[in-house]
C-alpha cells in the first residue's frame, strides 16, 4: 500500500489500527478515526482539522504542532500525549482523558472542555485554561457560570 493509499484508507475510516504509525504532516482533514488505535503514533504537524476522533486511543501519541481545529475528541484517551503547540481551536474535548499531557503553547480557544481530565497535565499558566474555564484540584474542567 502506498502512502497516498494509506492516507485515503485512514480518511475513510477503513484503517483504524495505527499503533505506532508514522503520520508526520499527514493530511487527515475530516478523517473518520472513531475508536481508532493511535497509541504512540507520530502525528507531528498533521492536519486533522474536523477529524472525528471520538473515543480514539491516542495514549503517548506525538501530536506536537498538529492542526485539530474543530476536531471531535470527545471521550478520547490522550494519556501522556505530546500536545505542545497543537491547535485545538473549537475542538470538542468533552470527557477526554488528558492526564499527564503536555499542552505548552497549545491553542484551546473556543474548545469544549466540560469533564475533560487534566490531572497532572502541564501548560502555560498564562494561556490555559482558556477564559471562563476552571480546573479543580482533581484536574476536572468546568465552565465558570456568570452571575
C-alpha positions, 0 to 999 in steps of 0.5 A: 500500500502506498502512502497516498493509499494509506492516507485515503484508507485512514480518511475513510475510516477503513484503517483504524489500527495505527499503533505506532504509525508514522503520520508526520504532516499527514493530511487527515482533514475530516478523517473518520478515526472513531475508536481508532488505535493511535497509541504512540503514533507520530502525528507531528504537524498533521492536519486533522482539522474536523477529524472525528476522533471520538473515543480514539486511543491516542495514549503517548501519541506525538501530536506536537504542532498538529492542526485539530481545529474543530476536531471531535475528541470527545471521550478520547484517551490522550494519556501522556500525549505530546500536545505542545503547540497543537491547535485545538481551536473549537475542538470538542474535548468533552470527557477526554482523558488528558492526564499527564499531557503536555499542552505548552503553547497549545491553542484551546480557544473556543474548545469544549472542555466540560469533564475533560481530565487534566490531572497532572497535565502541564501548560502555560499558566498564562494561556490555559485554561482558556477564559471562563474555564476552571480546573479543580484540584482533581484536574476536572474542567468546568465552565465558570457560570456568570452571575 
